[in-house]
């Protein structure tokens, strides 16, 4: 897929996902057989959500940490769910009793696993951000389209009714001209990650398989499991972890695609002496025609804008619409418009998102997906732009047609380096 076609596909889906309502009925004559790769955190939450759909059964689990794998197999066994267990995901993909896979590994594995899965004929639910680099995102979109796979990205707010309602209100124009969009994530519960010495690899952990294409390093518990997201080898910190959720709605709300320029400033201001590499405090500014989008995140603080830990605010001449997972409201600018009291969330977004994925598989209609691979790639790339601006310390200008920066140093970050004999997957 060339860059221009990728741009057109991602722009269309990023801006118009809410047009697809998904009203087809589910078939009753067949069960979708689901497997999970990476079952320690969100993989397990995803499985619990999808198993609430009566048309789904779980047939296999995979994890490179046998301690976690055995625990999850035992938990399923208590629910009378018998599964096959695997250490190597490639063995799982050969299992003919698997129709779809949930991939919830560290980010640096997403591209290889998703491409291998669609080549094996599986449908995929993949955690966000879909890739750990711009190039990976492009490869993944191309693979999904070539193999005609149903691929849903774990941006489950797209399936929540109140997010859709907020976008409809915004697009109605009552706010007047929107000049600024603020997007944020404050994580007060997140503490520092202290420096610990390297240790021997724990029993049951297949560490080489966990590293995969990432650089070879001694085992350290502070880089393993949940904390992988704070290290550049494996992920992009809060900018990509939470940014893909909330920035997604900034683009949907404003009906835009690519920014003209990106700037970012921040650092390790909360925990300067801990082991994390990604910034715990960051402000990123995306310039569009006629308005700006500002992202900010802060670890160790809960009181974000409008006293909310996360959200997106559309600041218009007549009022401001504030939206997050709990609901949405409108704060009027003087008497220019009527206030809208808090419209609370009334559904489980993750469960609805999984039902949407299941429905798309049964109907073989990828156009009803709330978070298709193209949309997931588009917002992952936007978030990665923020990290690249931070790491280069420059104001960067984005070439929409070429899908790259005008700055050569910045372009070196567009593709993640692969190590240990791994190469970008062949599609």
C-alpha positions in Angstrom: 0.0 0.0 0.0 1.6 3.3 -1.0 1.6 6.3 1.4 -1.1 8.2 -0.5 -3.6 5.3 -0.4 -2.8 4.8 3.2 -3.5 8.4 3.9 -6.8 8.4 2.1 -8.0 5.2 3.9 -6.9 6.4 7.4 -8.4 9.8 6.9 -11.7 8.5 5.9 -12.0 6.0 8.7 -10.7 8.3 11.4 -13.3 10.9 10.6 -16.3 8.7 9.8 -16.3 5.7 12.1 -19.5 6.8 13.8 -21.4 6.4 10.5 -21.3 2.7 10.9 -23.9 1.6 13.3 -23.6 -2.2 13.0 -27.3 -3.4 13.0 -26.8 -6.9 11.6 -28.0 -9.8 13.6 -25.6 -12.5 14.9 -25.7 -16.0 13.6 -26.8 -18.6 16.1 -25.5 -21.7 14.5 -21.7 -21.2 15.1 -19.4 -20.2 17.9 -16.4 -18.0 17.2 -13.3 -19.7 18.7 -11.1 -17.1 20.3 -7.5 -17.3 21.5 -5.5 -14.7 23.5 -1.8 -13.9 23.1 -0.6 -12.1 26.2 -2.9 -12.8 29.1 -1.4 -10.9 32.0 -3.3 -7.6 31.8 -5.6 -6.2 29.1 -5.5 -9.5 27.3 -7.4 -11.1 30.3 -9.8 -8.1 30.5 -10.5 -8.4 26.8 -11.2 -12.1 27.1 -13.6 -11.7 30.0 -15.5 -9.1 28.0 -15.7 -11.1 24.8 -16.8 -14.2 26.7 -20.0 -12.4 27.8 -21.1 -12.8 24.2 -22.9 -16.1 23.9 -21.5 -16.7 20.4 -17.9 -16.9 21.6 -15.8 -19.6 23.2 -12.2 -19.6 24.2 -10.0 -22.4 22.9 -6.4 -21.3 23.5 -4.1 -19.1 25.5 -0.5 -18.0 24.8 2.1 -16.3 27.0 5.8 -16.3 27.3 5.6 -16.3 31.1 4.5 -19.8 32.1 3.6 -18.6 35.6 1.0 -16.2 34.2 -0.1 -18.7 31.5 -0.7 -21.5 34.0 -2.6 -19.2 36.4 -5.0 -18.2 33.6 -5.5 -21.7 32.3 -6.4 -22.7 35.9 -8.8 -19.8 36.2 -10.6 -20.8 33.0 -10.7 -24.4 34.2 -12.6 -23.3 37.3 -15.2 -22.0 34.9 -15.3 -25.3 33.0 -13.5 -23.8 30.0 -10.8 -26.1 28.7 -8.1 -24.5 26.6 -4.9 -25.4 24.8 -1.9 -23.5 26.1 1.1 -22.3 24.1 4.4 -20.6 24.7 5.2 -19.6 21.1 2.4 -17.6 19.4 3.3 -19.2 16.0 2.2 -22.6 17.3 -1.1 -21.1 18.4 -1.6 -19.6 14.9 -1.4 -23.1 13.5 -4.3 -24.3 15.7 -7.3 -25.0 13.5 -9.6 -24.5 16.5 -8.9 -20.8 16.6 -10.9 -18.4 14.4 -9.8 -15.1 16.0 -7.0 -13.9 18.2 -6.7 -11.2 20.8 -3.2 -9.7 20.8 -2.4 -7.9 24.1 1.4 -8.1 24.3 3.9 -5.2 24.7 3.7 -2.8 21.7 6.9 -3.9 20.1 5.4 -7.3 19.3 2.1 -6.0 17.8 3.2 -5.7 14.2 4.9 -9.1 13.8 2.0 -11.0 15.6 -0.8 -9.2 13.7 0.7 -9.8 10.3 1.4 -13.4 11.1 -2.2 -13.8 12.4 -3.9 -12.4 9.3 -1.6 -14.5 7.0 -2.7 -17.5 9.0 -6.3 -16.7 8.2 -7.3 -15.4 11.7 -9.3 -12.3 12.5 -7.7 -10.1 15.1 -8.5 -7.8 18.0 -5.3 -5.9 18.8 -4.6 -3.7 21.7 -3.6 -0.1 21.1 -1.4 1.5 20.0 -1.4 -0.9 17.1 2.3 -0.4 16.3 5.5 1.0 17.9 6.4 3.1 14.8 4.9 4.7 11.8 6.3 2.1 9.5 4.8 -0.7 11.5 1.4 0.9 11.3 1.6 1.1 7.6 2.7 -2.5 7.3 -0.2 -3.7 9.5 -2.8 -1.8 7.5 -1.5 -3.3 4.3 -1.5 -6.8 5.7 -5.0 -6.6 7.0 -6.3 -5.3 3.7 -4.4 -7.8 1.6 -5.7 -10.8 3.6 -9.2 -9.4 4.0 -9.1 -9.8 7.7 -11.5 -8.4 10.3 -9.2 -6.3 12.6 -10.6 -4.4 15.5 -8.3 -2.0 17.5 -8.8 -1.7 21.3 -10.0 1.9 21.2 -13.2 0.9 22.9 -14.5 4.4 23.5 -15.6 4.4 19.9 -18.3 1.9 20.9 -19.6 3.9 23.9 -22.9 5.7 23.2 -22.1 8.9 25.0 -19.0 9.4 23.0 -21.1 9.2 19.8 -23.7 11.5 21.4 -21.1 14.1 22.2 -19.8 14.1 18.7 -23.2 14.6 17.3 -23.8 17.6 19.5 -20.4 19.0 18.6 -21.0 18.6 14.9 -24.3 20.4 15.3 -22.4 23.7 15.7 -23.8 25.0 18.9 -20.3 25.7 20.3 -19.6 28.2 17.5 -16.1 28.2 16.1 -13.8 25.8 18.0 -10.4 27.4 18.2 -8.7 25.1 20.7 -8.9 21.4 21.6 -7.3 20.3 24.9 -6.6 16.6 25.4 -5.1 15.1 28.5 -4.3 12.2 30.8 -3.2 12.6 34.4 -2.3 9.5 36.4 -2.2 10.2 40.1 -2.0 6.6 41.0 1.2 6.0 39.0 4.2 6.0 41.3 7.9 6.0 40.5 9.7 2.9 39.2 12.8 2.5 41.4 16.2 1.4 40.0 16.7 -2.3 40.6 19.7 -4.5 39.7 19.5 -6.9 36.8 18.8 -10.5 37.9 18.7 -14.0 36.5 15.7 -14.8 34.3 12.9 -16.1 36.6 11.8 -19.7 36.2 9.1 -20.1 33.6 9.9 -16.8 31.8 11.0 -17.2 28.1 12.8 -13.9 28.1 14.3 -14.1 24.6 10.8 -14.6 23.2 9.6 -11.6 25.2 12.3 -9.4 23.8 11.7 -10.5 20.2 12.8 -7.7 17.9 13.8 -5.4 20.8 17.5 -4.9 21.7 19.1 -7.6 23.8 19.3 -6.6 27.4 19.8 -8.4 30.8 16.5 -9.3 32.5 15.2 -6.6 34.9 11.8 -6.8 36.6 11.3 -3.1 36.1 11.2 -3.4 32.3 8.9 -6.4 32.4 5.1 -6.9 32.4 3.2 -3.6 33.0 6.2 -1.3 33.2 7.3 -2.1 29.6 5.4 1.0 28.5 7.9 3.4 30.0 10.8 2.3 27.9 11.5 3.3 24.3 12.5 -0.2 23.3 9.0 -1.5 23.7 6.5 1.4 23.8 6.0 5.2 23.9 4.9 6.1 27.4 1.6 7.9 28.1 1.8 9.7 24.8 0.9 6.5 22.9 -0.7 4.6 25.8 -3.5 7.2 26.5 -2.9 9.6 23.7 -4.5 7.2 21.1 -7.7 7.1 23.1 -8.3 10.8 23.6 -6.6 12.3 20.6 -8.7 10.1 18.5 -11.8 12.1 19.5 -10.0 15.4 18.9 -9.6 14.3 15.2 -13.1 12.9 15.0 -14.6 16.0 16.6 -12.8 18.4 14.3 -13.1 16.3 11.2 -9.4 16.5 10.4 -6.5 14.3 9.6 -2.9 15.3 9.6 -1.4 18.3 11.4 0.8 20.9 9.8 3.3 21.0 12.6 4.1 19.4 15.9 6.0 20.7 19.0 6.6 19.0 22.3 8.3 19.8 25.6 8.5 18.0 28.9 10.7 15.5 30.8 11.0 13.5 34.0 9.8 16.2 36.3 7.8 14.1 38.8 10.4 11.3 39.3 13.7 12.5 37.8 15.7 9.7 39.4 13.6 6.7 38.6 14.3 4.2 35.9 11.7 5.2 33.3 12.8 6.6 30.0 9.6 8.2 28.6 8.6 11.6 30.0 6.3 11.7 33.0 5.3 15.2 32.1 4.7 16.3 28.5 2.9 19.0 26.5 2.5 18.5 22.8 1.0 21.0 20.4 -0.5 20.0 17.0 -1.1 22.8 14.6 -4.0 22.6 12.2 -5.6 25.2 9.9 -7.6 27.5 12.1 -7.1 25.7 15.5 -4.6 23.9 17.7 -4.8 20.6 19.5 -2.9 20.5 22.8 -2.0 17.2 24.5 -0.7 17.0 28.0 0.0 14.3 30.5 1.3 14.2 34.0 2.1 11.2 36.2 1.6 11.4 39.9 -1.2 14.1 39.6 -4.9 13.5 39.4 -6.3 17.1 39.0 -6.3 17.6 35.3 -8.2 20.3 33.4 -11.8 20.7 34.5 -11.0 18.5 37.5 -10.9 15.4 35.4 -8.1 12.9 35.2 -8.5 12.4 31.5 -10.5 13.8 28.7 -10.9 16.1 25.6 -12.3 19.6 25.7 -13.5 21.4 22.6 -13.3 25.1 23.3 -15.6 27.2 21.2 -16.7 30.8 21.1 -20.0 30.0 22.7 -19.0 27.2 25.1 -16.8 24.3 25.9 -17.7 20.6 25.5 -15.8 18.4 28.0 -15.8 14.6 27.3 -14.3 11.5 28.9 -15.1 7.9 29.8 -17.5 9.0 32.5 -19.7 11.3 30.4 -19.9 14.7 28.7 -21.2 18.2 29.4 -21.2 21.7 28.0 -20.0 24.7 29.9 -21.4 27.9 28.4 -19.4 31.0 27.7 -21.5 33.5 29.6 -25.0 33.6 28.2 -24.0 32.7 24.6 -25.6 29.2 24.9 -27.4 26.9 27.3 -25.4 24.6 29.5 -25.7 20.9 29.0 -25.5 19.0 32.4 -23.4 16.0 32.7 -24.6 13.2 30.4 -23.3 10.1 32.2 -22.0 7.0 30.5 -24.6 4.2 30.5 -22.9 1.3 28.9 -19.8 -0.9 29.1 -17.6 0.3 26.2 -15.3 -2.7 26.2 -18.2 -5.2 26.0 -19.9 -3.3 23.3 -16.6 -3.1 21.4 -16.2 -6.8 21.6 -19.8 -7.4 20.4 -19.0 -5.1 17.5 -15.9 -7.2 16.6 -17.9 -10.5 16.9 -20.7 -9.1 14.7 -18.2 -8.0 12.0 -16.8 -11.5 11.9 -20.2 -13.2 11.7 -21.4 -10.9 8.9 -17.9 -10.7 7.3 -18.5 -6.9 7.1 -15.4 -5.0 8.2 -17.2 -1.7 7.4 -19.2 -1.9 10.6 -16.1 -2.0 12.8 -16.0 0.9 15.3 -12.2 0.9 15.4 -10.8 -0.6 12.1 -7.1 -1.1 11.6 -6.9 2.0 9.4 -8.3 4.3 12.2 -6.0 2.7 14.8 -3.0 3.2 12.6 -3.9 6.8 11.9 -4.1 7.8 15.6 -1.1 5.8 16.6 0.9 7.7 14.1 -0.4 11.0 15.4 0.7 10.0 18.9 4.1 8.9 17.7 4.5 12.3 16.1 4.3 13.8 19.5 7.0 11.5 20.9 9.3 12.2 17.9 8.9 16.0 18.4 9.8 15.5 22.1 12.8 13.3 21.3 14.2 15.6 18.7 13.4 18.8 20.6 12.3 20.5 17.4 9.2 22.0 15.8 8.5 19.4 13.1 6.6 20.0 9.9 4.6 17.1 8.5 4.4 16.4 4.7 0.9 15.0 4.2 1.5 13.6 0.7 4.8 11.9 1.6 3.7 10.9 5.1 7.0 12.0 6.6 8.7 15.0 8.2 10.7 17.7 6.5 13.4 17.0 9.1 15.9 14.2 8.4 16.6 13.5 12.0 12.9 13.2 12.8 12.4 10.8 9.9 14.9 8.4 11.5 12.3 7.7 14.1 9.6 6.6 11.6 10.8 3.0 11.6 11.7 1.0 14.7 14.9 -0.9 14.4 14.5 -4.7 14.6 17.1 -6.8 16.4 18.0 -10.4 17.3 17.6 -11.6 13.7 14.0 -10.3 13.4 13.0 -8.3 10.3 9.8 -6.4 9.3 7.3 -9.1 8.3 6.6 -10.0 4.7 3.0 -9.3 3.8 
